[in-house]
Amino acid sequence: MDLKQAIASEAYQLGFSAFGVASADYDPIGHNRHLRWIDKGYQVDMRYLEGGTRKRFDPRITVPSAKSVIVCALNYYHKLENDPSKPYISIYARGENYHAIVMDKLKVLCGKMNELAGSCTYKAYADSSPLSEKSLALKAGLGFVGKNGLLILSSNNGRNPAQGSFYFLGSIITDLELEPDSPINRNCGKCRLCIEACPTSAILGDGTIDASRCIAYHTIQNKGEIPEEISSRMSNMIFGCDLCQSVCPFNKDARESDEPRLISDPLLISPDPESFHNMTEEIFTKRFEKSSIGEKGYRLFIRNLSIAVKNSG
């Protein structure tokens, strides 16, 4: 077993669903695509997406000695349940905070890499840096970008059996010289299900999203007032949105995650709106201290809940 295979084996033992390697060289195609998206204003007020854009697509700015980037995917899927009369929380936020879960696994993997290689330089990230992990995942052959802008994992000659979009990504920039994987040449074909399912027309159909119209953006990132045009179409969504994923054919055979820390909290699958409304900020902080929900704060949560209640009335 060569070094790459040995590292992949360790990744799978840690519970990762897919593993791939990309070269650490600059990705001008991904960078230019990102700049065009910014130029159109689709990032809205997410200013952190505007600065240091080259760094997102050039791992060697972060690790000058880098030769490879390892990209891993972790399944977070659990059964989609949505009672329109109750607040809806996206599947990804029903368990513990994914940043911590993915990073914990990456740290262990880095330790294994050191053991296997003797010693190496590395930096690990789990959606926690300017690194464009989706672009790296494309280079590493994990999948392709769907019309809904999400990375859709797809089997690469049977190497990674994982399929669909219910996955978190994590990456390790390293000076180890590992054989890079080949990108996958696939697409959504003529399917338009995600475009038709989006109630706010945020999906542009070319793999990009207009965040100003995206329910996920407004319920997670937008700390200001949500335009009536959007809020009136949010239905019962109070944290994130899974509509485009729920209709995607690539997710029809999605398997439930076996990661214990990602198991959906039963109280968040079909929550009682009254219990949420009666929640003080102190109770909220304690209740969601290990959750992605708590990360975004009490005021945003209550604002979204009030909109959902108004929509249901």
Summary of the structure (lengths in Angstrom):
residues: 313
radius of gyration: 19.6
end to end distance: 61.2
largest distance: 62.8
contacts: 980
relative contact order: 0.18
helix: 41%
strand: 13%
